[in-house]
Amino acid sequence: MEMKEIHSNDRYKVLNVTLNVGEKMPLHEATSDAFVILKKGKGRVSFSDRQVDLCAGETLLIKAHDQHQLEVLEDFSSFIILDKEAKIDFVK
């Protein structure tokens, strides 16, 4: 998994997140709402009460503190837009 900040200003930041097929992003949450734009690939986002499959070109709004994990079904590349001061916390 590679997660890199590629843009920021006084209101928000944009992360570029890439993972390979078979990789997982473990259970985590963001301290702000997160808007995901899937550029390439396919993944499954699992929340406590539902699963959402995402394909290239699709978007997903994840509310702040909504714990979730990601399973990569095809090589995955996305932009994630967060509040400037937001953090992503992995659940232990």
N, CA, C and O atoms as a CHARMM CRD file, in Angstrom:
* protein
*
  368
    1    1 MET  N      0.85100  -1.17300   0.00000 PROA 1      0.00000
    2    1 MET  CA     0.00000   0.00000   0.00000 PROA 1      0.00000
    3    1 MET  C      0.89200   1.22900   0.00000 PROA 1      0.00000
    4    1 MET  O      1.86900   1.31600   0.74400 PROA 1      0.00000
    5    2 GLU  N      0.53100   2.17000  -0.84900 PROA 2      0.00000
    6    2 GLU  CA     1.22000   3.46100  -0.86800 PROA 2      0.00000
    7    2 GLU  C      0.17000   4.55100  -0.69600 PROA 2      0.00000
    8    2 GLU  O     -0.83600   4.57900  -1.40500 PROA 2      0.00000
    9    3 MET  N      0.42000   5.45200   0.25800 PROA 3      0.00000
   10    3 MET  CA    -0.48600   6.57200   0.51200 PROA 3      0.00000
   11    3 MET  C      0.37200   7.83300   0.55700 PROA 3      0.00000
   12    3 MET  O      1.25100   7.96800   1.40900 PROA 3      0.00000
   13    4 LYS  N      0.10400   8.76500  -0.38100 PROA 4      0.00000
   14    4 LYS  CA     0.93500   9.95200  -0.49400 PROA 4      0.00000
   15    4 LYS  C      0.04600  11.18600  -0.67400 PROA 4      0.00000
   16    4 LYS  O     -0.88400  11.18300  -1.48100 PROA 4      0.00000
   17    5 GLU  N      0.34500  12.23700   0.08700 PROA 5      0.00000
   18    5 GLU  CA    -0.36100  13.50400  -0.08400 PROA 5      0.00000
   19    5 GLU  C      0.16000  14.15900  -1.35300 PROA 5      0.00000
   20    5 GLU  O      1.36500  14.35000  -1.51400 PROA 5      0.00000
   21    6 ILE  N     -0.77000  14.50700  -2.26700 PROA 6      0.00000
   22    6 ILE  CA    -0.34700  15.08800  -3.54600 PROA 6      0.00000
   23    6 ILE  C     -0.78000  16.54000  -3.70300 PROA 6      0.00000
   24    6 ILE  O     -0.31700  17.23400  -4.60800 PROA 6      0.00000
   25    7 HSD  N     -1.67700  17.00700  -2.81300 PROA 7      0.00000
   26    7 HSD  CA    -2.11400  18.40000  -2.87200 PROA 7      0.00000
   27    7 HSD  C     -2.70000  18.79000  -1.52600 PROA 7      0.00000
   28    7 HSD  O     -3.29800  17.96600  -0.83400 PROA 7      0.00000
   29    8 SER  N     -2.52400  20.04900  -1.16300 PROA 8      0.00000
   30    8 SER  CA    -3.21200  20.57500   0.01700 PROA 8      0.00000
   31    8 SER  C     -3.32700  22.08500  -0.11400 PROA 8      0.00000
   32    8 SER  O     -2.54000  22.73800  -0.79900 PROA 8      0.00000
   33    9 ASN  N     -4.32600  22.61100   0.56200 PROA 9      0.00000
   34    9 ASN  CA    -4.47800  24.05800   0.68000 PROA 9      0.00000
   35    9 ASN  C     -4.99000  24.33800   2.08800 PROA 9      0.00000
   36    9 ASN  O     -4.87000  23.47900   2.96200 PROA 9      0.00000
   37   10 ASP  N     -5.55200  25.51100   2.32800 PROA 10     0.00000
   38   10 ASP  CA    -5.97600  25.85500   3.68800 PROA 10     0.00000
   39   10 ASP  C     -7.26800  25.15700   4.10700 PROA 10     0.00000
   40   10 ASP  O     -7.67400  25.29700   5.26100 PROA 10     0.00000
   41   11 ARG  N     -7.93500  24.41000   3.21800 PROA 11     0.00000
   42   11 ARG  CA    -9.20500  23.76000   3.55000 PROA 11     0.00000
   43   11 ARG  C     -9.18700  22.24500   3.44300 PROA 11     0.00000
   44   11 ARG  O     -9.85500  21.57300   4.22900 PROA 11     0.00000
   45   12 TYR  N     -8.44400  21.68500   2.49500 PROA 12     0.00000
   46   12 TYR  CA    -8.49000  20.24100   2.28800 PROA 12     0.00000
   47   12 TYR  C     -7.14000  19.73200   1.78600 PROA 12     0.00000
   48   12 TYR  O     -6.25700  20.50800   1.42100 PROA 12     0.00000
   49   13 LYS  N     -7.00800  18.40500   1.78000 PROA 13     0.00000
   50   13 LYS  CA    -5.84100  17.75100   1.19100 PROA 13     0.00000
   51   13 LYS  C     -6.31600  16.57700   0.34300 PROA 13     0.00000
   52   13 LYS  O     -7.40300  16.03800   0.55000 PROA 13     0.00000
   53   14 VAL  N     -5.47900  16.19800  -0.61100 PROA 14     0.00000
   54   14 VAL  CA    -5.78200  15.08500  -1.50300 PROA 14     0.00000
   55   14 VAL  C     -4.67100  14.05000  -1.35500 PROA 14     0.00000
   56   14 VAL  O     -3.48700  14.36000  -1.48900 PROA 14     0.00000
   57   15 LEU  N     -5.07600  12.82500  -1.07800 PROA 15     0.00000
   58   15 LEU  CA    -4.13900  11.71200  -0.99700 PROA 15     0.00000
   59   15 LEU  C     -4.27600  10.84300  -2.24200 PROA 15     0.00000
   60   15 LEU  O     -5.37900  10.65500  -2.75600 PROA 15     0.00000
   61   16 ASN  N     -3.16400  10.31900  -2.72000 PROA 16     0.00000
   62   16 ASN  CA    -3.17800   9.31600  -3.76900 PROA 16     0.00000
   63   16 ASN  C     -2.89100   7.98700  -3.08000 PROA 16     0.00000
   64   16 ASN  O     -1.84300   7.82300  -2.45700 PROA 16     0.00000
   65   17 VAL  N     -3.81500   7.04300  -3.19000 PROA 17     0.00000
   66   17 VAL  CA    -3.67400   5.75100  -2.52600 PROA 17     0.00000
   67   17 VAL  C     -3.66300   4.65700  -3.58300 PROA 17     0.00000
   68   17 VAL  O     -4.56600   4.58000  -4.41600 PROA 17     0.00000
   69   18 THR  N     -2.63300   3.80800  -3.54700 PROA 18     0.00000
   70   18 THR  CA    -2.54600   2.69400  -4.48700 PROA 18     0.00000
   71   18 THR  C     -2.28000   1.39900  -3.71800 PROA 18     0.00000
   72   18 THR  O     -1.51400   1.37300  -2.75400 PROA 18     0.00000
   73   19 LEU  N     -2.92700   0.33800  -4.16600 PROA 19     0.00000
   74   19 LEU  CA    -2.73000  -1.00200  -3.61000 PROA 19     0.00000
   75   19 LEU  C     -2.79100  -2.00300  -4.75200 PROA 19     0.00000
   76   19 LEU  O     -3.41800  -1.75000  -5.78000 PROA 19     0.00000
   77   20 ASN  N     -2.13800  -3.13100  -4.56300 PROA 20     0.00000
   78   20 ASN  CA    -2.14300  -4.20100  -5.55500 PROA 20     0.00000
   79   20 ASN  C     -3.23200  -5.21400  -5.23100 PROA 20     0.00000
   80   20 ASN  O     -3.66600  -5.34100  -4.08600 PROA 20     0.00000
   81   21 VAL  N     -3.66500  -5.93300  -6.26900 PROA 21     0.00000
   82   21 VAL  CA    -4.68100  -6.96400  -6.08400 PROA 21     0.00000
   83   21 VAL  C     -4.25000  -7.89900  -4.95500 PROA 21     0.00000
   84   21 VAL  O     -3.09000  -8.30300  -4.87100 PROA 21     0.00000
   85   22 GLY  N     -5.20500  -8.23200  -4.09200 PROA 22     0.00000
   86   22 GLY  CA    -4.93100  -9.11000  -2.96200 PROA 22     0.00000
   87   22 GLY  C     -4.53900  -8.38300  -1.69100 PROA 22     0.00000
   88   22 GLY  O     -4.62200  -8.95400  -0.60400 PROA 22     0.00000
   89   23 GLU  N     -4.11100  -7.12900  -1.80700 PROA 23     0.00000
   90   23 GLU  CA    -3.76000  -6.35500  -0.61500 PROA 23     0.00000
   91   23 GLU  C     -5.02400  -5.90500   0.10700 PROA 23     0.00000
   92   23 GLU  O     -6.10900  -5.85100  -0.47300 PROA 23     0.00000
   93   24 LYS  N     -4.85700  -5.58700   1.37900 PROA 24     0.00000
   94   24 LYS  CA    -5.96800  -5.06400   2.17500 PROA 24     0.00000
   95   24 LYS  C     -5.49500  -3.84200   2.93600 PROA 24     0.00000
   96   24 LYS  O     -4.33800  -3.75900   3.34900 PROA 24     0.00000
   97   25 MET  N     -6.40400  -2.89500   3.11500 PROA 25     0.00000
   98   25 MET  CA    -6.16700  -1.78900   4.03000 PROA 25     0.00000
   99   25 MET  C     -6.94100  -2.14700   5.29200 PROA 25     0.00000
  100   25 MET  O     -8.16900  -2.23700   5.26000 PROA 25     0.00000
  101   26 PRO  N     -6.23300  -2.35400   6.41200 PROA 26     0.00000
  102   26 PRO  CA    -6.91300  -2.83300   7.61600 PROA 26     0.00000
  103   26 PRO  C     -7.91900  -1.82100   8.16400 PROA 26     0.00000
  104   26 PRO  O     -7.98300  -0.67700   7.71300 PROA 26     0.00000
  105   27 LEU  N     -8.68900  -2.26400   9.13300 PROA 27     0.00000
  106   27 LEU  CA    -9.72800  -1.45000   9.74300 PROA 27     0.00000
  107   27 LEU  C     -9.15900  -0.09800  10.17500 PROA 27     0.00000
  108   27 LEU  O     -8.14600  -0.02600  10.87100 PROA 27     0.00000
  109   28 HSD  N     -9.84000   0.98000   9.74200 PROA 28     0.00000
  110   28 HSD  CA    -9.38800   2.33600  10.03900 PROA 28     0.00000
  111   28 HSD  C    -10.56300   3.29800   9.97200 PROA 28     0.00000
  112   28 HSD  O    -11.66800   2.93700   9.56700 PROA 28     0.00000
  113   29 GLU  N    -10.29000   4.54200  10.38400 PROA 29     0.00000
  114   29 GLU  CA   -11.27300   5.61900  10.28800 PROA 29     0.00000
  115   29 GLU  C    -10.53500   6.91800  10.05900 PROA 29     0.00000
  116   29 GLU  O     -9.35500   7.04500  10.39000 PROA 29     0.00000
  117   30 ALA  N    -11.23800   7.88500   9.49000 PROA 30     0.00000
  118   30 ALA  CA   -10.68300   9.22400   9.29200 PROA 30     0.00000
  119   30 ALA  C    -11.37000  10.18400  10.25500 PROA 30     0.00000
  120   30 ALA  O    -12.52100   9.97800  10.64200 PROA 30     0.00000
  121   31 THR  N    -10.65200  11.23100  10.63400 PROA 31     0.00000
  122   31 THR  CA   -11.20500  12.20600  11.57100 PROA 31     0.00000
  123   31 THR  C    -12.07300  13.25200  10.88600 PROA 31     0.00000
  124   31 THR  O    -12.62900  14.12500  11.55100 PROA 31     0.00000
  125   32 SER  N    -12.19500  13.17400   9.55900 PROA 32     0.00000
  126   32 SER  CA   -13.13000  14.02500   8.80600 PROA 32     0.00000
  127   32 SER  C    -13.84400  13.15400   7.78500 PROA 32     0.00000
  128   32 SER  O    -13.46400  12.00200   7.57600 PROA 32     0.00000
  129   33 ASP  N    -14.87000  13.69400   7.15200 PROA 33     0.00000
  130   33 ASP  CA   -15.46500  12.99600   6.02000 PROA 33     0.00000
  131   33 ASP  C    -14.37300  12.75700   4.98300 PROA 33     0.00000
  132   33 ASP  O    -13.44700  13.55700   4.85500 PROA 33     0.00000
  133   34 ALA  N    -14.48200  11.65900   4.24600 PROA 34     0.00000
  134   34 ALA  CA   -13.51600  11.32700   3.19400 PROA 34     0.00000
  135   34 ALA  C    -14.28500  11.05700   1.91000 PROA 34     0.00000
  136   34 ALA  O    -15.21000  10.24600   1.88800 PROA 34     0.00000
  137   35 PHE  N    -13.90000  11.73800   0.84700 PROA 35     0.00000
  138   35 PHE  CA   -14.51200  11.53300  -0.45700 PROA 35     0.00000
  139   35 PHE  C    -13.52400  10.74300  -1.30500 PROA 35     0.00000
  140   35 PHE  O    -12.42800  11.22100  -1.59900 PROA 35     0.00000
  141   36 VAL  N    -13.91400   9.53300  -1.69500 PROA 36     0.00000
  142   36 VAL  CA   -13.04400   8.62100  -2.44700 PROA 36     0.00000
  143   36 VAL  C    -13.43300   8.66700  -3.92400 PROA 36     0.00000
  144   36 VAL  O    -14.60800   8.55600  -4.27100 PROA 36     0.00000
  145   37 ILE  N    -12.43800   8.83000  -4.77800 PROA 37     0.00000
  146   37 ILE  CA   -12.62100   8.77800  -6.22300 PROA 37     0.00000
  147   37 ILE  C    -11.73500   7.64900  -6.72900 PROA 37     0.00000
  148   37 ILE  O    -10.51000   7.74900  -6.66700 PROA 37     0.00000
  149   38 LEU  N    -12.33500   6.58600  -7.22300 PROA 38     0.00000
  150   38 LEU  CA   -11.56100   5.43800  -7.69400 PROA 38     0.00000
  151   38 LEU  C    -11.13600   5.67400  -9.13900 PROA 38     0.00000
  152   38 LEU  O    -11.97100   5.75400 -10.04000 PROA 38     0.00000
  153   39 LYS  N     -9.82800   5.78300  -9.34400 PROA 39     0.00000
  154   39 LYS  CA    -9.29000   6.03900 -10.68200 PROA 39     0.00000
  155   39 LYS  C     -9.13000   4.75400 -11.48200 PROA 39     0.00000
  156   39 LYS  O     -9.34800   4.73400 -12.69300 PROA 39     0.00000
  157   40 LYS  N     -8.74500   3.67700 -10.79000 PROA 40     0.00000
  158   40 LYS  CA    -8.41900   2.42700 -11.48700 PROA 40     0.00000
  159   40 LYS  C     -8.68300   1.26200 -10.56000 PROA 40     0.00000
  160   40 LYS  O     -8.47000   1.35500  -9.35100 PROA 40     0.00000
  161   41 GLY  N     -9.15100   0.15400 -11.13700 PROA 41     0.00000
  162   41 GLY  CA    -9.26500  -1.08200 -10.38700 PROA 41     0.00000
  163   41 GLY  C    -10.63600  -1.32800  -9.80100 PROA 41     0.00000
  164   41 GLY  O    -11.64200  -0.76800 -10.23600 PROA 41     0.00000
  165   42 LYS  N    -10.63700  -2.19800  -8.78200 PROA 42     0.00000
  166   42 LYS  CA   -11.88300  -2.58300  -8.12200 PROA 42     0.00000
  167   42 LYS  C    -11.56300  -2.95000  -6.68100 PROA 42     0.00000
  168   42 LYS  O    -10.55200  -3.59400  -6.39900 PROA 42     0.00000
  169   43 GLY  N    -12.44200  -2.53000  -5.77200 PROA 43     0.00000
  170   43 GLY  CA   -12.24400  -2.84000  -4.36500 PROA 43     0.00000
  171   43 GLY  C    -13.56900  -2.99900  -3.64300 PROA 43     0.00000
  172   43 GLY  O    -14.62300  -2.59300  -4.13300 PROA 43     0.00000
  173   44 ARG  N    -13.48600  -3.60400  -2.46100 PROA 44     0.00000
  174   44 ARG  CA   -14.66800  -3.79200  -1.62100 PROA 44     0.00000
  175   44 ARG  C    -14.39400  -3.11500  -0.27500 PROA 44     0.00000
  176   44 ARG  O    -13.45600  -3.47000   0.43900 PROA 44     0.00000
  177   45 VAL  N    -15.23700  -2.12900   0.05000 PROA 45     0.00000
  178   45 VAL  CA   -15.13900  -1.41900   1.32000 PROA 45     0.00000
  179   45 VAL  C    -16.16100  -2.04800   2.26400 PROA 45     0.00000
  180   45 VAL  O    -17.35200  -2.10400   1.95700 PROA 45     0.00000
  181   46 SER  N    -15.68300  -2.51600   3.41100 PROA 46     0.00000
  182   46 SER  CA   -16.56200  -3.17400   4.38100 PROA 46     0.00000
  183   46 SER  C    -16.71600  -2.31100   5.61900 PROA 46     0.00000
  184   46 SER  O    -15.74100  -1.93600   6.27100 PROA 46     0.00000
  185   47 PHE  N    -17.97600  -2.00600   5.92400 PROA 47     0.00000
  186   47 PHE  CA   -18.35100  -1.27900   7.13000 PROA 47     0.00000
  187   47 PHE  C    -18.97700  -2.29100   8.09100 PROA 47     0.00000
  188   47 PHE  O    -19.14400  -3.45700   7.73400 PROA 47     0.00000
  189   48 SER  N    -19.31800  -1.86400   9.28500 PROA 48     0.00000
  190   48 SER  CA   -19.89600  -2.79900  10.25900 PROA 48     0.00000
  191   48 SER  C    -21.25500  -3.32900   9.80200 PROA 48     0.00000
  192   48 SER  O    -21.64800  -4.42900  10.18900 PROA 48     0.00000
  193   49 ASP  N    -21.97700  -2.55800   8.98200 PROA 49     0.00000
  194   49 ASP  CA   -23.33500  -2.94100   8.61300 PROA 49     0.00000
  195   49 ASP  C    -23.56600  -3.16400   7.11400 PROA 49     0.00000
  196   49 ASP  O    -24.68500  -3.45500   6.69200 PROA 49     0.00000
  197   50 ARG  N    -22.49300  -3.02400   6.30600 PROA 50     0.00000
  198   50 ARG  CA   -22.68100  -3.15900   4.85600 PROA 50     0.00000
  199   50 ARG  C    -21.33600  -3.28000   4.15000 PROA 50     0.00000
  200   50 ARG  O    -20.28200  -3.02000   4.73000 PROA 50     0.00000
  201   51 GLN  N    -21.40300  -3.68500   2.87100 PROA 51     0.00000
  202   51 GLN  CA   -20.24000  -3.70300   1.99200 PROA 51     0.00000
  203   51 GLN  C    -20.56800  -2.90100   0.74200 PROA 51     0.00000
  204   51 GLN  O    -21.70000  -2.92000   0.25800 PROA 51     0.00000
  205   52 VAL  N    -19.57300  -2.20000   0.22700 PROA 52     0.00000
  206   52 VAL  CA   -19.74400  -1.41400  -0.98700 PROA 52     0.00000
  207   52 VAL  C    -18.64000  -1.81200  -1.95800 PROA 52     0.00000
  208   52 VAL  O    -17.45700  -1.69600  -1.63900 PROA 52     0.00000
  209   53 ASP  N    -19.02800  -2.28500  -3.15400 PROA 53     0.00000
  210   53 ASP  CA   -18.05600  -2.58100  -4.20400 PROA 53     0.00000
  211   53 ASP  C    -17.86400  -1.33700  -5.05500 PROA 53     0.00000
  212   53 ASP  O    -18.83100  -0.70900  -5.48800 PROA 53     0.00000
  213   54 LEU  N    -16.60200  -0.98800  -5.29000 PROA 54     0.00000
  214   54 LEU  CA   -16.26000   0.18600  -6.09400 PROA 54     0.00000
  215   54 LEU  C    -15.48000  -0.24400  -7.32600 PROA 54     0.00000
  216   54 LEU  O    -14.59900  -1.10000  -7.24800 PROA 54     0.00000
  217   55 CYS  N    -15.81500   0.36000  -8.47200 PROA 55     0.00000
  218   55 CYS  CA   -15.10200   0.14100  -9.72900 PROA 55     0.00000
  219   55 CYS  C    -14.56800   1.48000 -10.22500 PROA 55     0.00000
  220   55 CYS  O    -15.03100   2.53800  -9.79800 PROA 55     0.00000
  221   56 ALA  N    -13.60400   1.42900 -11.11400 PROA 56     0.00000
  222   56 ALA  CA   -13.00600   2.64000 -11.67600 PROA 56     0.00000
  223   56 ALA  C    -14.08600   3.61700 -12.12400 PROA 56     0.00000
  224   56 ALA  O    -15.05700   3.22800 -12.77300 PROA 56     0.00000
  225   57 GLY  N    -13.91000   4.89100 -11.77100 PROA 57     0.00000
  226   57 GLY  CA   -14.84400   5.94300 -12.13900 PROA 57     0.00000
  227   57 GLY  C    -15.91300   6.20300 -11.09900 PROA 57     0.00000
  228   57 GLY  O    -16.64400   7.18800 -11.20700 PROA 57     0.00000
  229   58 GLU  N    -16.02600   5.34700 -10.09300 PROA 58     0.00000
  230   58 GLU  CA   -17.04700   5.51900  -9.06500 PROA 58     0.00000
  231   58 GLU  C    -16.49600   6.30100  -7.87400 PROA 58     0.00000
  232   58 GLU  O    -15.28400   6.42200  -7.69400 PROA 58     0.00000
  233   59 THR  N    -17.41600   6.82600  -7.06900 PROA 59     0.00000
  234   59 THR  CA   -17.05500   7.61900  -5.90000 PROA 59     0.00000
  235   59 THR  C    -17.79000   7.08600  -4.67800 PROA 59     0.00000
  236   59 THR  O    -18.78700   6.37200  -4.78300 PROA 59     0.00000
  237   60 LEU  N    -17.26000   7.45800  -3.51100 PROA 60     0.00000
  238   60 LEU  CA   -17.88200   7.04900  -2.25600 PROA 60     0.00000
  239   60 LEU  C    -17.58800   8.10500  -1.20500 PROA 60     0.00000
  240   60 LEU  O    -16.44200   8.52300  -1.03900 PROA 60     0.00000
  241   61 LEU  N    -18.62500   8.53700  -0.49200 PROA 61     0.00000
  242   61 LEU  CA   -18.45500   9.44300   0.64000 PROA 61     0.00000
  243   61 LEU  C    -18.48000   8.61400   1.91700 PROA 61     0.00000
  244   61 LEU  O    -19.44900   7.90500   2.18900 PROA 61     0.00000
  245   62 ILE  N    -17.41500   8.71000   2.69200 PROA 62     0.00000
  246   62 ILE  CA   -17.32300   7.99900   3.96400 PROA 62     0.00000
  247   62 ILE  C    -17.34800   9.04000   5.07400 PROA 62     0.00000
  248   62 ILE  O    -16.49500   9.92500   5.12000 PROA 62     0.00000
  249   63 LYS  N    -18.31000   8.93400   5.95300 PROA 63     0.00000
  250   63 LYS  CA   -18.46700   9.89900   7.04500 PROA 63     0.00000
  251   63 LYS  C    -17.32500   9.77200   8.05100 PROA 63     0.00000
  252   63 LYS  O    -16.75500   8.69500   8.22500 PROA 63     0.00000
  253   64 ALA  N    -17.00400  10.87000   8.70200 PROA 64     0.00000
  254   64 ALA  CA   -15.96000  10.89100   9.72600 PROA 64     0.00000
  255   64 ALA  C    -16.23500   9.82600  10.77800 PROA 64     0.00000
  256   64 ALA  O    -17.37600   9.62700  11.19400 PROA 64     0.00000
  257   65 HSD  N    -15.19000   9.15400  11.19600 PROA 65     0.00000
  258   65 HSD  CA   -15.21500   8.13700  12.25600 PROA 65     0.00000
  259   65 HSD  C    -16.02200   6.89100  11.90800 PROA 65     0.00000
  260   65 HSD  O    -16.33900   6.09700  12.79400 PROA 65     0.00000
  261   66 ASP  N    -16.36100   6.70700  10.63400 PROA 66     0.00000
  262   66 ASP  CA   -17.06400   5.49300  10.19600 PROA 66     0.00000
  263   66 ASP  C    -15.99900   4.43300   9.87800 PROA 66     0.00000
  264   66 ASP  O    -15.38700   4.46400   8.81000 PROA 66     0.00000
  265   67 GLN  N    -15.78400   3.50700  10.80400 PROA 67     0.00000
  266   67 GLN  CA   -14.72700   2.50800  10.63900 PROA 67     0.00000
  267   67 GLN  C    -15.03000   1.59800   9.44800 PROA 67     0.00000
  268   67 GLN  O    -16.16900   1.18900   9.22100 PROA 67     0.00000
  269   68 HSD  N    -13.97200   1.30000   8.69900 PROA 68     0.00000
  270   68 HSD  CA   -14.10500   0.47600   7.50700 PROA 68     0.00000
  271   68 HSD  C    -12.75500  -0.13000   7.14700 PROA 68     0.00000
  272   68 HSD  O    -11.71400   0.29000   7.65100 PROA 68     0.00000
  273   69 GLN  N    -12.79300  -1.12800   6.26500 PROA 69     0.00000
  274   69 GLN  CA   -11.57100  -1.71100   5.72400 PROA 69     0.00000
  275   69 GLN  C    -11.76100  -1.92600   4.23000 PROA 69     0.00000
  276   69 GLN  O    -12.88400  -1.92400   3.72700 PROA 69     0.00000
  277   70 LEU  N    -10.65100  -2.11000   3.53000 PROA 70     0.00000
  278   70 LEU  CA   -10.68100  -2.23300   2.07400 PROA 70     0.00000
  279   70 LEU  C    -10.00600  -3.52300   1.64900 PROA 70     0.00000
  280   70 LEU  O     -8.90300  -3.84000   2.09500 PROA 70     0.00000
  281   71 GLU  N    -10.67800  -4.25600   0.78800 PROA 71     0.00000
  282   71 GLU  CA   -10.10400  -5.43400   0.13300 PROA 71     0.00000
  283   71 GLU  C     -9.95500  -5.10400  -1.34500 PROA 71     0.00000
  284   71 GLU  O    -10.92200  -4.69300  -1.98700 PROA 71     0.00000
  285   72 VAL  N     -8.75900  -5.27700  -1.89100 PROA 72     0.00000
  286   72 VAL  CA    -8.49100  -4.92200  -3.28700 PROA 72     0.00000
  287   72 VAL  C     -8.73300  -6.14100  -4.17200 PROA 72     0.00000
  288   72 VAL  O     -8.11300  -7.18900  -3.99200 PROA 72     0.00000
  289   73 LEU  N     -9.65300  -5.98400  -5.13900 PROA 73     0.00000
  290   73 LEU  CA   -10.03000  -7.06800  -6.04800 PROA 73     0.00000
  291   73 LEU  C     -9.30600  -6.98600  -7.38000 PROA 73     0.00000
  292   73 LEU  O     -9.10600  -8.00500  -8.04100 PROA 73     0.00000
  293   74 GLU  N     -8.90700  -5.77300  -7.78400 PROA 74     0.00000
  294   74 GLU  CA    -8.06700  -5.50800  -8.96100 PROA 74     0.00000
  295   74 GLU  C     -7.15300  -4.35700  -8.58000 PROA 74     0.00000
  296   74 GLU  O     -7.53400  -3.51300  -7.76900 PROA 74     0.00000
  297   75 ASP  N     -5.94000  -4.30700  -9.15500 PROA 75     0.00000
  298   75 ASP  CA    -5.01200  -3.22100  -8.81900 PROA 75     0.00000
  299   75 ASP  C     -5.78100  -1.91100  -8.70100 PROA 75     0.00000
  300   75 ASP  O     -6.59000  -1.57500  -9.56700 PROA 75     0.00000
  301   76 PHE  N     -5.52300  -1.17500  -7.62300 PROA 76     0.00000
  302   76 PHE  CA    -6.40600  -0.12000  -7.12900 PROA 76     0.00000
  303   76 PHE  C     -5.63700   1.18700  -7.02300 PROA 76     0.00000
  304   76 PHE  O     -4.54800   1.22800  -6.44900 PROA 76     0.00000
  305   77 SER  N     -6.20100   2.25500  -7.57700 PROA 77     0.00000
  306   77 SER  CA    -5.62300   3.58700  -7.46100 PROA 77     0.00000
  307   77 SER  C     -6.75400   4.57900  -7.24400 PROA 77     0.00000
  308   77 SER  O     -7.72900   4.59200  -7.99500 PROA 77     0.00000
  309   78 SER  N     -6.62300   5.41300  -6.21100 PROA 78     0.00000
  310   78 SER  CA    -7.70700   6.33900  -5.88800 PROA 78     0.00000
  311   78 SER  C     -7.17100   7.65700  -5.35700 PROA 78     0.00000
  312   78 SER  O     -6.03800   7.74700  -4.88400 PROA 78     0.00000
  313   79 PHE  N     -8.02300   8.68600  -5.44700 PROA 79     0.00000
  314   79 PHE  CA    -7.81600   9.94500  -4.75300 PROA 79     0.00000
  315   79 PHE  C     -8.73800   9.93900  -3.55300 PROA 79     0.00000
  316   79 PHE  O     -9.88300   9.49900  -3.64800 PROA 79     0.00000
  317   80 ILE  N     -8.24500  10.42600  -2.42100 PROA 80     0.00000
  318   80 ILE  CA    -9.07100  10.58900  -1.23400 PROA 80     0.00000
  319   80 ILE  C     -8.95000  12.03300  -0.79300 PROA 80     0.00000
  320   80 ILE  O     -7.85000  12.52900  -0.55300 PROA 80     0.00000
  321   81 ILE  N    -10.08400  12.70300  -0.68900 PROA 81     0.00000
  322   81 ILE  CA   -10.11200  14.11400  -0.31000 PROA 81     0.00000
  323   81 ILE  C    -10.60100  14.20800   1.12600 PROA 81     0.00000
  324   81 ILE  O    -11.67200  13.70800   1.46900 PROA 81     0.00000
  325   82 LEU  N     -9.79600  14.86000   1.95700 PROA 82     0.00000
  326   82 LEU  CA   -10.05200  14.98500   3.39200 PROA 82     0.00000
  327   82 LEU  C     -9.88100  16.43100   3.83400 PROA 82     0.00000
  328   82 LEU  O     -9.27900  17.23600   3.12400 PROA 82     0.00000
  329   83 ASP  N    -10.41100  16.75400   5.00400 PROA 83     0.00000
  330   83 ASP  CA   -10.14400  18.03700   5.64100 PROA 83     0.00000
  331   83 ASP  C     -8.63600  18.20700   5.81500 PROA 83     0.00000
  332   83 ASP  O     -7.92600  17.22500   6.03300 PROA 83     0.00000
  333   84 LYS  N     -8.14700  19.42100   5.72300 PROA 84     0.00000
  334   84 LYS  CA    -6.71400  19.72400   5.80700 PROA 84     0.00000
  335   84 LYS  C     -6.05000  19.09900   7.03700 PROA 84     0.00000
  336   84 LYS  O     -4.92500  18.60800   6.94800 PROA 84     0.00000
  337   85 GLU  N     -6.73700  19.11300   8.18300 PROA 85     0.00000
  338   85 GLU  CA    -6.15200  18.62100   9.43400 PROA 85     0.00000
  339   85 GLU  C     -6.51400  17.17200   9.73800 PROA 85     0.00000
  340   85 GLU  O     -6.14800  16.66100  10.79600 PROA 85     0.00000
  341   86 ALA  N     -7.21500  16.50800   8.84500 PROA 86     0.00000
  342   86 ALA  CA    -7.68700  15.15300   9.10800 PROA 86     0.00000
  343   86 ALA  C     -6.53300  14.15400   9.22200 PROA 86     0.00000
  344   86 ALA  O     -5.46500  14.31700   8.63200 PROA 86     0.00000
  345   87 LYS  N     -6.80400  13.12200  10.00600 PROA 87     0.00000
  346   87 LYS  CA    -5.87000  12.01100  10.15600 PROA 87     0.00000
  347   87 LYS  C     -6.61000  10.70700   9.85100 PROA 87     0.00000
  348   87 LYS  O     -7.82800  10.61300  10.00600 PROA 87     0.00000
  349   88 ILE  N     -5.86200   9.73000   9.42500 PROA 88     0.00000
  350   88 ILE  CA    -6.40400   8.38100   9.25400 PROA 88     0.00000
  351   88 ILE  C     -5.81800   7.53800  10.37900 PROA 88     0.00000
  352   88 ILE  O     -4.60100   7.38500  10.49100 PROA 88     0.00000
  353   89 ASP  N     -6.68700   7.00500  11.19500 PROA 89     0.00000
  354   89 ASP  CA    -6.27900   6.20000  12.34900 PROA 89     0.00000
  355   89 ASP  C     -6.60400   4.74100  12.10000 PROA 89     0.00000
  356   89 ASP  O     -7.75300   4.39800  11.81900 PROA 89     0.00000
  357   90 PHE  N     -5.59900   3.87500  12.20200 PROA 90     0.00000
  358   90 PHE  CA    -5.81100   2.44300  12.04900 PROA 90     0.00000
  359   90 PHE  C     -6.20400   1.86000  13.40300 PROA 90     0.00000
  360   90 PHE  O     -5.59900   2.18600  14.42400 PROA 90     0.00000
  361   91 VAL  N     -7.21200   1.00600  13.40800 PROA 91     0.00000
  362   91 VAL  CA    -7.73800   0.39700  14.62100 PROA 91     0.00000
  363   91 VAL  C     -6.86100  -0.79100  14.98900 PROA 91     0.00000
  364   91 VAL  O     -6.53700  -1.62200  14.14000 PROA 91     0.00000
  365   92 LYS  N     -6.48700  -0.86500  16.23600 PROA 92     0.00000
  366   92 LYS  CA    -5.60900  -1.95900  16.67200 PROA 92     0.00000
  367   92 LYS  C     -6.39400  -3.15500  17.09700 PROA 92     0.00000
  368   92 LYS  O     -5.81300  -4.16500  17.49300 PROA 92     0.00000
